[in-house]
C-alpha cells in the first residue's frame, strides 16, 4: 500500500523522481501561514457545528498554533514525499497531536483548501502592493512639486514637440499609478470570497457552516457554487493582468529615465545606489535598475499568458493543471514589489538638471505651435498659419538659428500680421504658462493637478 495520506487504494508508490515532478511543496510552502489560518478557522467551525468535540477541537487548534510558531521561526522542514503544503502540515499536525489530527480534514478537500489559501494570500498581498504604489505616488508628487517651474521639452514620436513643465511630465505617471491602484483595490472584492467548504467539487454531507468559517477568516462572501469555488482562478488572472499593466507603466517610466540619464539627454542623474559600473570601462554609470525593471515587465506578461493558457481548456472542476497557477503568481508578486520599491527610491534620489532642461527648450523649435496660434488669433486660418510657420522654421534651419533669433523684419516678411509682441509669445516660459486649459501644462494648472493628486492620496 502507498504511504501517502491518500494512498489507501494504491498498491505501490511512485518513484522518487515522479514524486518530485508532481510535488508543489518547493513553491507552495509560501502559503504556510494562510494554510494554517484556514485550518484554524475550519476546525473552529467544526467545533461550533458539533461535528468535532470541544476536546478534539482544542487539541487540533493547539497543534496548529504550535505549527504557526514554528513557521514564524522558520523551524518547519517540508518533504517532497508529502507533495504540498497541505499534506505536509497535516502530517506534522498528526505527528504532534496524534491520530486526532486526521480529523482536521473532515468536511473539506485539498481542492477547496488550496483555493482558500490563495484567496487569503492575495487578499493580504494586494493591500501591500497598493500601499507601495501610494508611497511611490507620494514621491512623484514631491519631485513634481519641486519642478513646477522647470521647463522641459515635450515629445511626440521622440521628437521635440512643445515646451512643458517637467512636473507635468512626472505627474503623468502619478495618474497611471492611480489607475493601477484603483484596479488592484477593485479586484479585492473578487478575492474576498471564501471557497472553504466546497469540498472536492460537490460540497459535503457534513453540517458545516461556510458563512462562519468565512467570517473567521475575514472574508466578506462565500462562493455560491461549489464547482465554481474550486475551479475559479479568475482572481489570480486579474491580479496578473493588473500587475502587467502596472509593469507596462513602470517600464515606460524606466525607458524615459534611461534616456534622460544618457549623455545625449543629461536631463537627470541617478543616484549611485541605483546605478552600476562597467567591468572594463571605468567611466560608465549604467541605469541598470531601470533597465532591469523594463526587462522584468516581460516575465510578468509571461506569467499572465501562462496561466491563461493553462486555464483555457480545463473541464470542470479541479484538475492537476491548476497547480501551475501558483509559481507565476508568487513570481509576479515578488517582481512588482521589488520594482515598486526600487523605482520609488530611484526617483526620490534622482537629481533633475534644470539648467540642461531649460537650455533644451531654448534651442529647438518646440515653440513653433505658439507662432501658428499667434497668427490664428490675428485672424489667419490655422492651416495657413501652420504653413507660414513651417516656412520660417525651414528658414531657421538653413541659417542654423531658432525662431527667437529671427529679426522682426524676417518675421514680417512672412506675414504682416506679426508684430513685436511675438517675441513674448515665442518665449518657452510663456508657451507653457499660456496652456491653462484643464489638465494642461500651464504652471497654475500643474499646481491644481498636484493639489488634486494630494487629495487622492489622502482618500486612498
N, C-alpha and C positions, 0 to 999 in steps of 0.2 A: 504494500500500500504506500502511496505517496505520503511524504512527511509534511505536505502543505496543510495549512489550516482548512483549505477547501478540498483536500485530497482524498476524501472517503471513498469515492467511486473509482479512483485511479489505482492501477496495479503496479505502476512503475513511475519513477521520476525522470524528468528531462535531464539531459546532460548539462553540465555547468555552463557551457557556452550558450546554450539555448536559454537558460535562466537569465544569463547576463544580457542577452539580446532583448528579452521581454520585460526585464525589470525597469522600473522607473525611479527607484529609490535614489539613484545618482543625482536626480534633479528635484523630485517632488518632496525631498526632505525639507525643502524651503517652506513647505506647508505645515511643518510640525506644530507650530503654535495654533494655527487655525484648526488643525485636526483635533487637537486636544480640547480646544474651546467648544468645538462642535460635539465632541463626545461627552463633555461635562454637561452641556445643555440637554443632550439626548438622554443620558442616564437620569438626570434630574426629572425630566418629563416622564420617563418610565416609572419612576417612584411616585410622582404625583397622580398618575393614572392607575396605580395599583398593579402594574404589570410586573414590577420587581418590588421586593420588600424593602422597607426602610433600611434594614441592616445590610442588605445586598447593595443598595444604592450608596450607602455611606462607605462601604468597603471599596467599591469601584471608584468612587469620587476621590477617596483618599489616595488611591493608587495613581489616578490621573493627575492629581495635584503634585504628587512626588515626581512624576514624569515631567510636568511643567517646569519644576525647579531644575531638574537635571538638564532639560532642554535649554533653559535660560543660561545655565553654566557650561553649556557645550559638553555635557558628560554622557550623551547618548551615543551608542555605537550601532549603526544601521547595517543590515545584512542584505545582500542581493538575494539570498535564499528566501527571504520574506517579501520579495518583489517590490513593495511600495510602502509609502509612509503609513498607510492604514494597517496593513498586516504586521509591519514592524512594531508599531506602537501597541497593537493588540497582543502580540506575542510578549512584549515587555511587560504589559499590564498583567497578563496571566502569570508570568514568572514572578511578579511582585506580590499579587494577592491571591494566587491560586485559581482553580477552575472557575470560580465565580466571575472572574474577569471575562470569561467567554460569554456571559450573559449581556455584556455591553452591546453586542451586535443585534440584540433582539429588536425586530421591527425596522431594521434598516439594511441597506445593501452598500457595497462599496460604490455602486453607481450613484446613489444619491449622496453618499458621504463625500466623494471626491468633488462633486458639483458644489456641495455646501462649502467645502474648504476653499474653492476658488472664488466663490462669491464673497466669503469673508475676507480672503486675501486681497482681492481687487478693491473691495469697498474701502479698506484701510489705505491702500497704496494710492488710489486715485486722489484721495484727500491730500496725501503728502505731495503728489505731483502738482495739484492746484496751489498749494502753499508755495512751492518752489517757483511756479510761474508768477505768482503775485510778487514774490521777492525780486525776481528779475524785472518785472514791470516797474517796481519802485526805483530800481537802479536806472532804468531807461529814462524815467521821468526826471530823476536828479541830474542825469547827464544832459538831457534836453533843456532843462531849466537853466543850466549854466551856459547854454549855447543858443539862446533865442536870437540874439543879435549877430550870431556868427553866420556870415554869408557862405553859401556853398553852391557849386554848380549842380543843377538837377539834370538828370539824364533821361533820354529815351533812346533805345537801340544802342546804349552805351556811348551815345554821342551827346555832347553838351546841348542842353535844350533851353532851360530858363533858370535864372538865379533863384535860389530858395533859401529859407532859413535852415541851417543844419539841424536845428531842433525839430523842424517839421519832418525832415527825413527820418530822424531817430524815432519820432513818435509813430511813424507808420508801423513799426514793429510792436509798439505797445498795443495797437489795436488788433494786429494779427494775433498776438498772445491773448488778448482779451477774448477773442472768439474761441481760441483754443481752450481757455479756462472755462468758458461757458459750456463748450461741448463736453468737457470732462465732468463738470458739475451736473449737467443734464443727464449724463449717462448713469449717474449713481442710482437713479430711480429704477433702472433696469438691472442694476447689480444688486440692489437692496431687496432681493426676493429669496426666500428660503426654499430649497429643493428637498430639505431633510424630511424623511417620512414617505417619500415617493417610492421607496424600495428599489428593486431592480428595474421595474418599469410599470408595475400594476398596482402599487400601493401595498398594504399589508393587512392581514386579518387581525392583528393585534389592535386593541382600542387606544391607539396613540392619539396625542393631541398636537397636531402640527403647528397650530397657532401658538401654543405655549412654548414649544421648542424654538420657534422663530423669534418670539418675544425675548426669550432667554439669551439668544444670540444677538439681539439688537436689530433684527430685520423688521421692515415695515410691512412686508407682504409675504404671501406664500404662493407657490405655483398652483394654478387651478387644475392642471392636467399632469398626472404622474409621468406620462411618457415624455411630455414636453420638459418636465423638470430635469430629467436625467439626460436628455439629448440636446438641450439648448446650450449653445456656445455663442449665441449672438452677442452676449455681453463682453466676451473676450474679443470677438471680431471688432466690435465697436471700440473697445479700448485700443486695439492695434490700429484701427482706422484713425482714431483721434490722435494717436501717437505719430502716425505717418504724416498727418497734416502739421502737427507741431514740428516734426523734424524737417519738413519742407520749408517752413518759415525760418527755423534756425539755420538751415543750410543756405538759404538766400542771404540772410544776415552775415553768415560766415563768409560767403563769397565776396560780399562787399567789403568786409573787414580785411580780407586777403588782398583785395585790390587797393583799398585805401592805405594799407601799410606798406605797399610796394614802393620802390624807388621812383617809379613813374608817377605815382599819385602823391605820396607823402602827406596825406590828409590826417593820418593818425599814427601814433606809435604805440605798440603793445608793450605791456609790462614784461620784464624778463621772465617773470613767473609763468607766463603763458606763451612763451616762445622757446625755440631750441636753436642750437647752432649746427654747424656742419663739421663732419669728421675730417674734412680736407680743406675747406675754405674758411679761414679764420674770421672773415668779415661778416659772415652770414648771420642773420637773425630771422629765423623762419617762423611763420604763423602756424605752427604745427597743430595747436589745439583747435583752431578754426578749421583747418584742413581735415582733421580727424572727425569733427562734428559733421562737416559736409559729407565726408565719406560714410559715416555711420548711418546717415539717412537711408542708404541703400539696404542695410541689413534690416532696418525696421520695416521698410516696404516689403522686403523678402519674407519677413515673419507674417505679415498680413496676407500676402498672396499664398504662403504655405498653408495657413490654416483654412483659408477659403477653399483651396484645392482639396484639402483633407475632407472638408465637410460636404463638398458638392454632391457626392454620390452615395452618402451613407444612409441606409434604410433605418427606420426607427426600430429599437430605441438606441441603447448604448451599444457601441462596437469598440473593439480594441484600438482601431484607428484613432479614436479620440484621445488616446494617451499622448498623441502628438500635439495636443493643444497647449501644453504647459511650457516646454522649453522656450518657444518663441515668445510667450507671454513674459516669462522671467527675464529673458534676454532684452526684450523691448523695454521693460520697466527699468532694468539696470542701465540701459543705454540713455533713455531720456532723462533719468535722474542725474546721471553724470554730466550729460550735455548741458542741462539747465544750470547746474552748479558751476561748471566751467565757464559758461557764457556769462553768467552774472558777474563773476569775478573778472573776466576778461574785459567787459565793458566798463565796470566800475573803476578799474585801474588804467584804462586806456587814456592816453593823452591826445587831445584834439589840437591839431596845428591850425589855429585860427588865421595866422598870417598867410600860410600856404593856401588855405581855402579862399581867403579874401583876394589874394593875388590871382587865383584861378578865374574868378568871376569877372575880373577886370582885364583879363587877357583872352577873351573869347567873344563869340557872337551870341551868347545866351540872352542878350538884351534886344535882339532883333525883333522879337514879337512886340516889344514896347514901342518901337518905331512904327510898326504896322498899325498897332492900336491907336497910336497918336494921330496918324493920318486919317484913320477911320473916324475918330472923334471930330476931325476937322471937316468931315463930310465926304471924304473919298470912299468909294466902295471898298470893302475889305480885300477883295480879290485883287483890285488894282493896287491897293496899299501893299499887299503881300509882294506883288511883282516889283514895285518901286524899291522896297526894302531889299529884296533879293539882289537887285542890280547894284545897290550900294554895298552890300556885303561882298559881292564879286569885285567891286572896285577896291575895297579894302584889302581883299586877298591879293590882288595884283600889286598893291603898294606895300604890303606887309604891315598894315596897321589895323586898327579896330574902329568901330563906329564912332566912339567918343573922340577919336583922333581926327575925324573929318572936319574940315572947316565949314562954317555956316554957308559959305558960297558953294562948296561941293554939295551940301545937302539941298540947298535951294535950287541948284541946277537940276536936281532930280525931281523936286516938287516945290512950287512956290507957296504951298501951304505950310511949309516948315518955317518955324520962327526960332528965335534964340532960346526960348524955353524948352526946346527939345533936349538940350543937354541935361537939364534937371530930370527929364523923363527917362533918359538913357542910363542914368546912374544906377548901378546894380542895387544899391540900398533902396532907391525909390521904386525900382521894379518889384522888389519884394514887398515893401510897405504897401503899395497900391493894391496888392492882391488880398483884399479884405473880405471876399465872399466867404460864406460859411464853409469851414473846413479848408480854407486856403492857407497859403504860406505866409500871409501878412503877419507881421510881428504881433499885433494885437490879437489876431485870430489864433496864433500859436499859443499865446498866453491863455486864451479861453479854452483851447483844446487841452492844455496841461491841467487847468483847473478842473475840467470835466473828468480827466483821467484820474486825478487825485480823489475825486468824489467816487468814481467807480471802485477804486481800491479800498475806500472806507466801507463801501456797501458789500464787498465780497469777503 
